[in-house]
Amino acid sequence: MKLFQSIFGAGEAPGRYPESLIEVAVERAVDGTDPRLRTLPRYRRLLREPVLHAADHVVALVDALPHVQAAGRASYGDDERLTTLFASADRMLQVFAGDSALHDFLASQASKSGTAAVLLLVERIEKHVMGMEMDGEVLRREVAQVAVDFRAHRLVDPTWDEDELRRQLKRRAFDHLLSLALQRIAELRGERADLTRQRTLLRRKLDALNKGQWGFDAGVAEKMDPQALQAELDETERQLAALGTDDRTLFAHMDIVIDILSHAGRQMWAEPVQLHLDRMNVQRGADEATVRQVDLQELHNARGRRLVMLPLAITLDDLPHRDDLLAAAQRVLG
C-alpha cells in the first residue's frame, strides 16, 4: 500500500463523492488491513457501502472542527484555549519549534515564513489532589480537588492553508478507522501455526503504520524515513501474501472491516468539553468569580483514547531556532 497517499480531494461533502474517490477508498481499506481480501469474490461490492458510510462520517467530523486559531506570541493571550493548553507564550512556541512533524514539513519547504495550518493534539489528564480553598474568610486545607493537566502536545498534518489541512485530516481520520480494524484483526486467535505467523505479520504491519503516525495515535519512539517505512511495509505484505489464503479466515477479516466502517461513529467521534478552571487549572464551580470557562473539542475512539483537538495557524516567524532550544535545555540541565 502507499502509506502517505491521499484519497480526499477538495470540496467533498457527505454523500457526494466522485466514483474515482470511492474506488480509491475501497482499495485503501483493503491495503490498510489485509490485502488478501482481494481474493474474496465481490470484495469491492461488499466494501462499497461501508466505505461510503465511513467517508460521510470523517468528512462531517473534520468539517465540524472550528476554524484555525492564530497561534503566535501576539495572539497567545487572545484565546482561553491557548492559555489553558500552554503555560506561557514562550512555552507554546518552544513546543511548536521542537515538534518533529512541523520541523520535517518546514525542512521540505523553500519558505519558512508566514503561517502554517496544523492540528494540535493534546492529552487531557484529570488528577484527584488535596489542596486548599477559601470558605468565606476561612482557609480550608486538605480539600479534595480535581486538577487538569495537559501533556504530550503534538502537531499533525502541517501545511500552508486550512483547506489543505482539512483534506489531510479527512485522510488521517479514514486511516485511523482502518488502523482500528487492523488492530481487531491482529487480535484474532487461531490454533494453526500459519495463523500464528499471520498474527505476527499483521502486528508488524500495524507497528509500521504507527511509525508513520498513520492515524491520530502518537507514533512509536523509533522514527523511520518514509522510504524505509514503505519498504518495511511492502516486505511485510509480501510475506503475508506468501502465507496463502483461507476463505474462512479472510471472511472473518472482511466482517471486521465492514463492521468498523459501517459503524464509524461508534469507533471515532468528537465530544465538546467545557471546563471551569482557576489559574492553577483546578476545576471549580461555574459561578465562582475567579474561574475561566474553556471550551474544547475532544476526539475519542473505541479503544478508550481521547485527545483534545485544536486547529491552529502558527506564526512561523515567532518560533525560536532549534539551536536556541538546545541552548535553553542545556542551561536548565546545568
ZIZIQUI-V129261 format. One record per residue. NEAR is the number of other C-alpha atoms within 8 Angstrom. D_LAST is the distance of its C-alpha to the last C-alpha in Angstrom with 2 decimals. Layout:
near/d_last
NEAR/D_LAST
NEAR/D_LAST
This chain:
near/d_last
7/47.12
5/45.31
8/42.01
4/41.07
5/44.63
7/45.36
8/48.53
10/48.73
7/49.98
7/50.24
4/52.26
9/52.91
9/54.27
10/55.10
6/58.38
6/58.56
9/57.25
6/58.75
6/60.17
6/57.83
10/54.79
12/56.44
8/57.16
9/53.62
10/52.21
12/54.60
8/53.60
9/49.89
11/50.58
12/52.12
9/49.49
12/46.67
12/48.23
9/50.84
10/52.56
10/55.45
12/56.61
8/58.40
7/60.94
10/62.13
5/65.19
6/64.67
10/60.88
7/60.56
7/63.09
9/61.39
10/58.03
10/59.28
9/59.56
12/56.36
14/54.47
10/56.12
12/55.19
13/51.54
10/51.50
11/53.01
11/50.33
11/47.30
12/48.80
10/49.45
10/46.02
10/44.18
7/46.70
6/46.07
8/42.39
6/41.78
7/41.42
10/38.02
8/35.95
10/34.35
11/30.56
12/28.89
9/27.22
5/30.67
9/32.10
13/29.30
9/30.93
5/34.41
8/34.30
10/33.66
9/32.69
10/29.69
12/28.52
9/28.98
8/27.30
9/24.19
8/22.43
8/22.39
12/23.52
7/20.04
9/19.20
10/22.59
13/22.15
11/18.78
10/20.63
11/23.52
12/21.69
9/19.94
10/23.27
6/24.81
10/28.38
12/27.99
10/26.10
8/28.90
10/31.55
10/30.39
7/29.98
6/33.68
7/34.82
6/35.94
5/34.81
8/31.35
7/32.59
7/34.57
9/34.13
13/33.69
15/35.49
15/33.70
13/33.81
13/30.82
13/30.81
13/28.92
11/29.29
11/30.52
8/29.92
8/31.85
8/30.71
8/32.97
8/31.23
9/32.48
9/31.92
9/33.71
8/36.28
8/38.98
7/42.58
4/44.55
5/43.35
6/42.13
8/38.51
9/38.64
8/35.94
7/35.40
9/36.83
8/36.63
10/34.88
10/33.86
12/30.43
11/29.93
9/26.71
10/26.31
8/24.15
7/24.25
10/25.02
10/26.53
13/28.99
10/32.25
10/34.90
13/33.54
11/36.41
9/37.86
8/40.34
11/41.02
7/44.21
10/42.57
15/39.77
10/42.45
11/44.31
11/41.31
10/40.62
12/44.25
11/43.86
11/40.67
11/42.47
11/45.46
11/43.32
11/41.61
14/45.10
14/45.77
13/42.61
10/43.84
12/47.18
13/45.66
10/43.70
9/46.96
11/48.84
10/46.31
7/46.77
7/50.53
6/51.80
6/54.51
6/56.17
6/56.91
6/54.63
7/54.55
10/53.32
11/50.43
8/49.60
10/49.97
11/47.44
9/44.95
12/45.44
12/45.29
10/41.98
9/40.69
11/41.91
11/40.18
8/36.87
11/37.38
11/38.11
13/35.01
14/32.89
12/34.46
10/33.74
13/37.51
11/37.90
8/35.64
7/33.74
6/30.25
8/30.31
7/29.11
5/25.75
5/27.54
7/28.27
8/31.38
6/32.89
7/36.15
6/38.46
8/37.10
12/37.20
10/40.77
8/41.79
9/40.53
12/42.38
9/45.54
8/45.59
11/45.19
11/48.06
8/50.17
9/49.86
11/50.62
10/53.74
6/54.84
8/55.20
6/58.19
9/59.22
6/60.60
7/62.13
6/61.60
8/57.86
12/57.58
10/59.57
8/57.18
11/54.27
9/56.24
8/56.89
11/53.18
12/52.44
11/55.41
9/54.38
13/50.79
13/51.89
11/54.94
10/52.87
12/49.84
7/49.60
8/49.10
12/46.39
11/44.17
10/44.46
9/42.78
8/42.87
8/42.14
8/39.68
8/39.98
8/37.38
12/37.61
13/34.17
11/32.87
6/29.67
6/27.76
10/29.41
11/31.78
12/35.27
9/37.96
7/41.64
7/42.71
5/44.61
7/41.82
4/41.20
5/37.39
13/36.97
8/36.55
10/38.41
11/36.57
9/38.73
11/37.22
11/38.71
12/37.78
13/38.79
13/40.14
11/41.48
8/43.84
4/41.11
6/39.53
8/36.66
10/36.02
11/33.81
13/33.68
12/34.92
13/34.54
13/35.74
14/33.73
12/34.23
11/30.77
13/30.54
11/28.97
7/28.54
8/26.06
10/23.60
9/20.34
7/20.17
8/18.28
6/16.42
8/15.24
11/14.17
8/12.13
8/10.42
8/9.86
8/8.52
8/5.96
7/5.04
6/5.42
5/3.77
4/0.00
